Amino acid sequence: MTTDDTTTAAQHTTDDTNVADDAGDDFTVTPYDVSGTVDYDRLLERFGADRLTDEQVARFPDHPMLRRRIYYAGRSVDRFLDAAEAGETHSIVTGVGPSGPMHLGHALVFYLAKELQDATGAEVLIPLSDDEKYYAKDLTYEEISTYRDENLRDLLAVGFDPEKTTIVVDTEDAEVMYPVASAFARHLTQSTVDATYGEPENVGLSFYPAMQAAHLLLPQLVHGEHPTLVPVAVDQDPHVRVCRDVAAKERFPVSKPGALLGRFLPTLDGPGKMSASDDVPAIALTDDPDDVRETIRKHAFTGGRASVAEHREHGGDPSVDVPFQYLRFFFERGDDDLARIETAYREGELLSGELKELAADRIGEFLTAHQRRRAALGDLESALAPYRLTDAERERARQAVGLRR
């Protein structure tokens, strides 16, 4: 058992919602607000997670976002890897809040989860937190339901194994999710919620950590105690920490969920978290590839020089170049190819406009394939049916927290 396994969320939540509070820091990272240039090393100090080791990365199925440390830290990762290697039950939980169209910043974690499932046979749970978005956003349930249905189409287009994947929607699965969340809510105090998230704007957001715990622990309630891994961007880590505290209560036959923490896909105008609500356009999964190319040409921040002659002489800076970062995150899978692109850009052989075109090509190929699968789904209700909780699974979840019909 590691130090992380014995530390509860309540022991390390004080003031960890806003990293900008410390002198010299100029960024904020919470589940509801990300701003400034994020210092990922500083976040690890504040959140108390462990940086992934070379050995751990080597034990995962090969993936560029792990090799390149896009996902760079975690909690209880070895337990998940041990179970996967032994062929024992293990699960992945990662979800989305339906408050707008799904964009690239949403999509990459689901494609990672899908590849992990293909390689290890992991059970995957995908929760859609439509209730949280009602509490946190200025949206009606009617508006959220429209986004929810579109988000569901994008999730189904990823291609998860329906025999090993469950999709839940909080309001549609309320007869199981809310009783389970209520059982967990008894083991959360308002002081823990306030210390972790700041003072909530309404009682819905005060209760939501209990619902998030229901999401993260549901695979164990259905399939029995086993290691669960939650791949998320670092702003969502507070949910995992609070849930680990809930899971430590002896009443529940569950293990603390582990976490795989990732960096943010940058906005087109530079460092920051890609968001559909920002002024700078995000690249939605339903965007036409030709329109995406124009968006990248017009808006993508580059590390190039002021003139072609200067760029040829001094080269560009790929570390701040958004098109290069998109290739590094996901869209150039080969490390050797990525290294050649980086070298050519640094040496001035590759111009910023050419790098934009290369990124647009790769992203367009990805979107075309995704949209082809999305269009083939047909009726949403029928396509979604194999991914729903069964009646037996719903009852097992209720019974696991001491509820009976």
C-alpha positions in Angstrom: 0.0 0.0 0.0 1.4 3.4 -1.0 1.2 6.6 0.9 -1.5 7.7 -1.6 -3.6 4.7 -0.6 -3.7 5.7 3.0 -4.4 9.4 2.6 -8.0 10.4 2.5 -9.4 13.3 0.5 -10.2 15.2 3.7 -6.6 15.1 4.7 -5.3 16.9 1.7 -8.1 19.0 0.3 -7.5 22.3 2.0 -7.1 25.2 -0.5 -6.4 22.8 -3.4 -9.1 24.2 -5.7 -7.3 27.3 -6.7 -3.6 27.1 -7.4 -3.5 30.8 -8.1 -3.9 31.5 -4.3 -0.1 30.9 -3.8 2.3 33.8 -4.3 3.8 33.7 -7.7 1.2 31.5 -9.3 -1.0 32.9 -12.1 -3.3 30.1 -13.0 -6.5 28.5 -11.7 -7.5 24.8 -12.0 -10.8 23.6 -10.6 -13.5 21.3 -12.1 -15.4 24.4 -13.0 -12.7 26.9 -14.0 -9.3 26.6 -15.8 -7.4 29.8 -16.7 -3.8 30.9 -17.1 -0.8 28.9 -18.1 -0.9 25.7 -16.0 2.1 24.6 -14.1 1.6 20.8 -14.1 4.5 20.1 -11.7 2.9 22.6 -9.2 -0.4 20.8 -9.6 1.2 17.5 -8.6 2.5 19.1 -5.4 -0.8 20.5 -4.6 -3.0 17.6 -5.5 -0.6 14.9 -4.1 -0.7 12.6 -7.1 2.3 10.5 -8.3 4.1 11.1 -11.5 4.0 8.1 -13.8 7.2 6.2 -13.9 8.9 4.7 -17.0 8.1 1.2 -15.7 4.4 2.0 -15.3 4.2 3.5 -18.8 5.8 0.4 -20.2 3.2 -1.8 -18.5 0.3 0.1 -20.2 -0.7 -0.8 -23.7 1.4 1.3 -26.1 -0.2 4.7 -26.7 1.3 8.0 -27.7 -0.5 10.0 -25.0 1.2 7.7 -22.4 4.6 7.5 -24.1 4.7 11.3 -24.4 3.3 11.9 -20.9 0.2 13.7 -22.0 -1.2 11.5 -19.2 1.6 12.1 -16.8 0.5 11.3 -13.2 -1.9 9.1 -11.3 -3.1 7.3 -8.2 -3.1 3.6 -7.5 -2.1 2.9 -11.1 -0.2 -0.3 -10.2 -3.3 -2.0 -8.9 -5.1 -1.5 -12.2 -2.1 -2.7 -14.2 -1.7 -5.8 -11.9 -5.3 -6.8 -12.5 -5.1 -6.2 -16.3 -1.9 -8.3 -16.6 -3.5 -11.1 -14.5 -6.7 -11.1 -16.6 -8.7 -10.2 -13.5 -11.7 -7.8 -13.5 -10.6 -4.2 -14.0 -12.5 -1.1 -15.1 -12.2 2.4 -16.6 -14.6 5.3 -15.8 -14.5 8.5 -17.7 -17.5 10.7 -18.7 -18.7 14.0 -20.0 -21.0 16.8 -19.0 -23.4 17.5 -21.9 -23.3 21.3 -22.1 -22.3 21.7 -25.7 -21.0 19.8 -28.8 -18.2 17.4 -28.1 -14.8 18.7 -29.3 -11.3 17.3 -29.6 -10.5 18.2 -26.0 -13.4 15.8 -24.9 -12.7 13.1 -27.4 -9.1 12.1 -26.9 -9.7 10.5 -23.5 -12.5 8.3 -24.9 -10.3 7.1 -27.7 -7.6 6.3 -25.1 -10.1 4.4 -23.0 -11.3 2.5 -26.1 -7.7 1.4 -27.0 -7.1 0.3 -23.4 -10.3 -1.7 -23.5 -9.3 -3.3 -26.8 -5.9 -4.3 -25.3 -6.9 -5.4 -21.8 -10.6 -6.3 -21.9 -11.4 -3.6 -19.3 -15.0 -2.9 -18.4 -15.8 0.8 -19.3 -18.4 3.0 -17.7 -19.2 6.3 -19.3 -21.4 8.6 -17.2 -23.2 11.7 -18.6 -23.7 14.2 -15.9 -26.6 16.2 -17.3 -27.7 17.1 -13.7 -24.4 18.7 -12.9 -24.6 20.9 -16.0 -28.0 22.0 -15.0 -26.6 23.1 -11.6 -23.4 24.7 -13.0 -24.5 26.2 -16.4 -27.1 28.6 -17.5 -28.9 26.0 -19.5 -32.4 24.4 -19.4 -32.9 20.7 -19.2 -34.3 20.9 -22.7 -31.1 22.4 -24.0 -29.0 19.9 -22.1 -31.0 17.0 -23.5 -30.2 18.1 -27.0 -26.5 18.2 -26.3 -26.8 14.9 -24.4 -28.2 13.1 -27.5 -25.5 14.6 -29.7 -22.8 13.7 -27.2 -24.2 10.1 -27.1 -23.8 9.8 -30.8 -20.2 10.9 -30.6 -19.5 8.4 -27.8 -21.0 5.5 -29.7 -19.0 6.5 -32.7 -15.8 5.8 -30.8 -16.5 2.1 -31.1 -16.5 0.7 -27.5 -17.3 -3.0 -27.1 -21.0 -3.1 -26.1 -20.5 -6.2 -24.1 -18.0 -4.5 -21.8 -19.3 -0.9 -21.9 -22.0 0.8 -19.9 -23.3 4.3 -20.5 -25.4 6.0 -17.8 -27.2 9.3 -17.9 -27.9 10.7 -14.4 -31.5 11.9 -15.0 -32.5 8.9 -17.2 -30.9 6.4 -14.7 -32.1 8.3 -11.7 -33.8 5.3 -10.1 -30.5 3.7 -9.5 -28.0 6.6 -9.5 -29.7 8.8 -7.0 -30.3 6.1 -4.3 -26.7 5.1 -4.6 -25.5 8.7 -4.5 -27.7 9.2 -1.4 -26.0 6.3 0.4 -22.6 7.8 -0.4 -23.7 11.4 0.6 -24.0 10.2 4.2 -20.2 9.9 4.3 -19.5 13.4 2.9 -19.5 16.5 5.0 -20.1 20.0 3.7 -16.7 21.1 5.0 -15.0 18.5 2.8 -17.0 19.7 -0.2 -16.2 23.4 0.5 -12.5 22.6 1.1 -12.2 20.7 -2.1 -14.4 22.8 -4.5 -14.8 26.1 -2.8 -18.2 27.2 -1.6 -20.8 25.8 -4.1 -23.2 28.1 -5.8 -26.2 26.0 -5.0 -27.2 22.9 -3.1 -27.2 20.9 -6.3 -23.4 21.4 -6.6 -23.1 20.6 -2.9 -24.7 17.2 -3.6 -22.9 16.5 -6.9 -19.7 15.0 -5.4 -21.9 12.2 -4.0 -23.2 11.6 -7.5 -19.7 11.6 -8.9 -18.8 9.0 -6.3 -21.7 6.9 -7.6 -20.2 7.2 -11.1 -16.7 6.2 -10.1 -17.8 3.3 -7.9 -20.6 1.9 -10.0 -18.5 -0.7 -11.8 -17.5 -2.2 -8.5 -21.1 -2.2 -7.2 -22.1 -4.1 -10.3 -19.1 -6.4 -10.8 -17.7 -6.7 -7.3 -14.6 -5.1 -5.8 -11.8 -4.6 -8.3 -9.4 -1.9 -9.4 -10.9 1.0 -11.3 -8.9 3.6 -13.2 -10.3 7.1 -14.0 -8.5 8.8 -16.9 -9.3 12.5 -16.7 -7.8 15.9 -17.2 -6.2 17.2 -14.0 -9.0 19.7 -13.3 -11.3 16.7 -12.6 -9.0 15.2 -10.0 -10.9 16.7 -7.0 -13.8 14.3 -7.9 -11.5 11.3 -7.6 -10.0 12.5 -4.3 -13.4 12.9 -2.7 -14.5 9.5 -4.0 -11.5 7.8 -2.6 -12.5 9.2 0.8 -16.0 7.8 0.4 -14.6 4.4 -0.8 -12.4 4.2 2.3 -15.5 3.8 4.5 -15.7 0.3 5.8 -19.4 0.0 5.0 -18.9 -0.3 1.2 -17.3 -3.3 -0.4 -15.3 -1.2 -2.9 -11.7 -0.2 -3.5 -10.5 3.4 -3.9 -10.6 4.3 -7.6 -7.3 5.0 -9.2 -6.6 8.0 -11.5 -4.7 8.7 -14.7 -4.3 12.5 -14.9 -3.8 14.3 -18.2 -2.7 17.6 -19.5 -5.1 19.9 -21.3 -5.3 20.0 -25.1 -4.5 23.6 -25.7 -6.9 26.1 -27.2 -6.1 27.2 -30.7 -4.8 30.6 -29.5 -2.2 29.0 -27.1 -1.9 27.5 -23.6 -5.2 26.7 -21.8 -8.0 24.1 -21.8 -9.9 23.7 -25.1 -13.5 24.7 -24.3 -16.6 25.0 -26.5 -17.6 28.1 -24.4 -14.5 30.1 -25.1 -14.4 32.9 -27.7 -11.7 31.1 -29.6 -13.3 28.3 -31.6 -12.9 24.7 -30.5 -12.8 22.0 -33.1 -16.1 20.0 -32.7 -16.3 16.3 -33.7 -19.0 17.2 -36.1 -17.1 20.1 -37.9 -16.5 19.7 -41.6 -12.8 19.0 -42.1 -12.5 21.8 -44.7 -13.9 24.2 -42.2 -11.5 22.9 -39.6 -8.6 23.6 -42.0 -9.7 27.2 -42.3 -10.1 27.5 -38.6 -6.6 26.2 -38.0 -5.2 28.5 -40.7 -6.9 31.5 -39.2 -6.7 30.9 -35.4 -3.9 28.5 -34.5 -1.1 30.1 -32.6 2.3 29.2 -34.0 5.9 29.2 -32.8 7.1 30.6 -36.1 9.1 33.8 -36.8 7.8 37.1 -38.1 9.0 36.5 -41.7 9.9 33.5 -43.8 13.5 34.6 -44.1 13.8 34.9 -40.3 12.1 31.5 -39.9 14.5 29.9 -42.4 17.4 31.3 -40.5 16.4 30.8 -36.9 13.7 28.1 -37.0 10.4 27.9 -35.0 9.6 26.9 -31.5 7.4 23.7 -31.4 6.9 23.9 -27.6 4.5 26.8 -28.1 3.2 25.9 -31.6 -0.4 24.7 -31.3 -0.5 22.7 -34.5 2.6 20.8 -33.4 1.1 20.2 -30.0 -2.0 18.7 -31.6 0.2 16.4 -33.5 2.2 15.5 -30.3 -0.9 14.9 -28.2 -2.6 12.4 -30.5 -2.7 13.0 -34.3 0.9 12.0 -35.2 1.1 8.5 -33.8 4.7 7.7 -34.8 7.4 9.0 -32.6 10.0 9.0 -35.4 7.7 10.9 -37.7 7.0 13.4 -34.9 10.7 13.8 -34.2 11.3 14.6 -37.9 8.6 17.2 -37.9 10.0 18.8 -34.8 13.5 18.9 -36.1 12.5 20.3 -39.5 10.5 23.1 -37.7 13.3 23.9 -35.3 15.8 24.2 -38.2 13.5 26.3 -40.3 13.0 23.7 -43.0 9.3 23.5 -42.2 7.3 26.7 -42.2 4.4 27.5 -39.8 1.9 27.5 -42.6 3.1 24.1 -43.7 2.9 22.8 -40.2 -0.7 24.1 -40.0 -1.6 22.2 -43.2 0.0 19.0 -41.8 -2.0 19.2 -38.6 -5.2 20.0 -40.5 -4.6 16.9 -42.7 -4.2 14.6 -39.7 -7.2 16.1 -37.8 -9.3 16.0 -40.9 -8.6 12.3 -41.4 -9.6 11.6 -37.8 -12.8 13.6 -38.1 -13.8 12.0 -41.4 -13.5 8.5 -39.9 -15.3 9.5 -36.7 -18.1 11.1 -38.6 -18.5 8.1 -40.9 -19.0 5.8 -37.9 -21.4 8.4 -36.3 -23.5 8.6 -39.5 -23.8 4.8 -39.6 -25.4 4.6 -36.1 -29.0 5.0 -37.2 -31.7 5.4 -34.5 -30.0 6.6 -31.3 -32.3 4.7 -28.9 -31.6 1.4 -30.7 -27.9 2.1 -31.0 -27.7 2.9 -27.3 -29.7 -0.1 -26.1 -26.7 -2.6 -25.7 -24.9 -0.1 -23.5 -27.6 0.4 -21.0 -27.6 -1.0 -17.4 -29.6 -4.2 -17.2 -32.2 -4.7 -14.6 -29.9 -7.2 -12.8 -27.1 -4.7 -12.8 -29.3 -2.0 -11.4 -30.4 -4.3 -8.6 -26.9 -5.4 -7.8 -25.8 -1.7 -7.5 -28.7 -1.0 -5.1 -28.0 -4.0 -3.0 -24.3 -3.3 -2.7 -25.1 -0.1 -0.7 -27.8 -1.8 1.3 -30.9 -0.8 -0.7 -33.7 -3.2 -1.5 -36.8 -2.7 -3.6 
